[in-house]
Every structure is written in C-alpha cells, then in structure tokens.
Amino acid sequence: MSERVTLYAKPGCHLCDDARAIIAAVCAETGTGFTEIDITSDPALFERYGEQIPVTLVDGKQHDFWRVDPARLRKALGA
C-alpha cells in the first residue's frame, strides 16, 4: 500500500481528529496508505502550517486545509 496522503496535524486539535478519521476511512476504502506528521516536531512545518492545520497533501501537493471532504479526497485518489 503506497502512502499517497499526508496529514499535517498537531496534538489536541479537534479538526485534526476529524480529518484523521475521514482520511483513515477513505484510505481504507481505496487501499491507499497515509502518514501523519506532527508539525510541533518541526519548527519549519509549524511556521508554514500552524494556522491552517489540519493540512492534507495528496501525492505531495496540498489538497485541503481545515476540513477534509471525503468525496473530494476519493476523487483525488482516483476512486
């Protein structure tokens, strides 16, 4: 399973929790892997994404921020 989706998030973020659940479900449906990166572990990522999290990337390109639309994510993954 390839990891095509990346979620930039941080601990204690309720929008991140919502996004993670949607991403996990869509990735399970489509057989796509995803990885999550805690932006608090990297000052450059925190500077870049701190006000937009959760941020979702598909194939390395920014796809969404704040909210994840499951239908839009499925489409981006070719499902």
C-alpha positions, -999 to 999 in steps of 0.1 A, spaced: 0 0 0 16 33 -11 14 63 12 -1 89 -11 -18 110 16 0 131 42 -18 147 71 0 176 89 -16 179 123 -8 187 160 -18 172 193 -50 185 209 -65 197 176 -102 186 172 -102 194 135 -71 172 131 -90 144 149 -119 148 124 -96 149 94 -77 118 106 -109 98 109 -121 108 74 -86 102 58 -83 68 75 -118 57 63 -112 69 27 -77 54 25 -90 21 38 -117 21 11 -93 29 -16 -64 8 -4 -42 39 -1 -18 45 27 -14 77 47 11 92 71 6 118 97 33 144 107 31 163 139 40 199 130 51 207 165 81 184 160 95 207 132 97 245 136 97 250 98 65 230 94 49 247 124 57 281 108 43 271 75 12 252 85 4 264 121 -26 285 112 -40 261 86 -40 227 102 -51 201 95 -34 202 61 -38 173 37 -15 166 9 -21 141 -19 10 129 -38 30 157 -22 7 185 -33 -16 204 -9 -51 191 -13 -71 207 16 -68 225 49 -90 228 80 -116 203 67 -114 172 46 -142 165 21 -144 127 17 -158 128 -18 -131 153 -29 -104 131 -14 -118 99 -31 -118 118 -64 -82 129 -59 -72 93 -52 -89 81 -84 -118 63 -66 
